[in-house]
């Protein structure tokens, strides 16, 4: 499983990859993002909706 994750596009693990990319670009530009809703995709086709807070790790 881990070998499949390493080097893969993080955004592809969300139901809306473009929205995920927009969110992490916002983190890189502003240093954080708050109240950012995204839905995650899992290997078993489950979906988990979350409202995120992501500070930039330096």
Secondary structure by P-SEA (a helix, b strand, c coil): ccccccccccccccccaaaaaaaaaaaaaccccccbbbbbbccccbbbbbbccccccc
